[in-house]
């Protein structure tokens, strides 16, 4: 009951945030088709937060001055958290501050791709107390696995209501014995969605970010768009992201997993790889950085556990 209550509260809070939020609006032409950057083929955003600097991008926006008045927008380098109009709780509290941090760090390191990496790491460091608990839950479940397996075997062929009730009670006793809290174990996974959306909006609404590039990756271009234009180097980003995601899941094989869970993990890896083809390079870089941090964190916790045994 406690777990369900926590999940319900978190769900209600997330829904409230999204209801009160602004959102990225795609710039459309008179026929309702998405307007694209002539070079990157990226669909441009209507409600950008600051002025673009790329001449081709500026020309496109000037052609749609009835929808976007870029002259009224601040320079991206001068963007402030309170710039622009009030757009609701989501944009004011999450998107604009995140965009401001990325821009400020970008000015300091002279590259917005590198700024995305640094910002991602800073956020993960701030969230470390939560993510550490999540990783620790995996280790605690692994420790309790032999006893949990016995319970599963005990009730293997019993499907009546009384047996299911007793099974639930015995599992709860094991969880209590090892201080396992499933709710805290999935807390960061639940929080990842709004964080991912916030990064997505900050990237799409800040021309300074999506106009820049890291190495040979244009931050505003998706791997699929790049490949359609003959640039297959972006596949490197997709492959690396896929391998890192796979290793991240594999690192958690110590947790109690059945065939269904393993299949779900494989499906998730495939889904993320497919999604990465259509996400901008900037978002792929954020996701890759976050996964690498998770792998490093889990390895650190596992080594710490071994050292104390």
Buried (B, 14 or more C-beta within 10 A) or exposed (E): EEBEEBBEEBEEEBEEBBEBBBBBBBBBEEEEEEBBBEBBBBBBBBBBBBBBBBEEBBEBBEEBEEBBEBEEBEEBEEBEEEBBEEBBBBBBBBBBBBBBBBBEBBBEEEBBBBBBBBBBBEBBEEBBEEBBBBBBBBBBBBBBBEBBEEBEEEBEEEEEEEEEEBBEEBBEEBBEEBEBBBBBBBBBEBBBEBBBBBBBBBBBBBBBBBBBBBEEBBBBBBBBBBBEEEBEEBEEBBEBBBBBBBBBBEBBEBBEBEEEEEEEBEEEBEEBBEBBBEBBBBBBBBBBBBBBBBBEBBEEBBEEBEEEE
